Amino acid sequence: MSHQFNSTSLREYDIRGIVGTTLGPDDAYAIGRGIGTLVRRGGGASVAV
């Protein structure tokens, strides 16, 4: 699955944006999937937010 973020939202070390303008539900889903993938590959089983 591929997701295209707004080019102004992604920085070298963080993600910045305005909900409803440059960040939306699809962005949140893609970020969550990415974090989950990294945790699982590292042997983790859960994430607390």
N, C-alpha and C positions, 0 to 999 in steps of 0.2 A: 504494500500500500504506500502511496506517495502523497505527500501533502505540500502545498505551496503556501508558505507564510508571506505576509506582507513584508516587503523588503526593508521597511523601516523598523520592524519589530525585533529582528534578530541582531544582537550585538555579539562581539567576540566572547564575552563572558556572561551575558545575561540576555533576558528577553524582556522587552519593554513595549508597552502599547496601551491603547485606550480601549476598554471593553466596549464593544458595539461599533467601534470605528476601525481600529487596526487589529483587534483581537476578538475572536468569536468562539462559539461552541466547538467548531471543527478544529480550531487551533488548540483549545484546551484538551480535546480528545487526543490529538496528535502528540502533544507534550506528555500527557499521561501514558500513552502507549510507549513512547520513547523511554521514559523513566522506568516503566515496568519492565521493558526489555533489558535495560542495563542491569537492573536489580536481579532479574532472573538469571541472566548470563553470569552474574557474579556469585550465584549460589543462594541468593536471598529468596524469601518466600512471601514477604509482605512489606508494605510501606505505610508509615503513619504520616498524616499530613496535619 
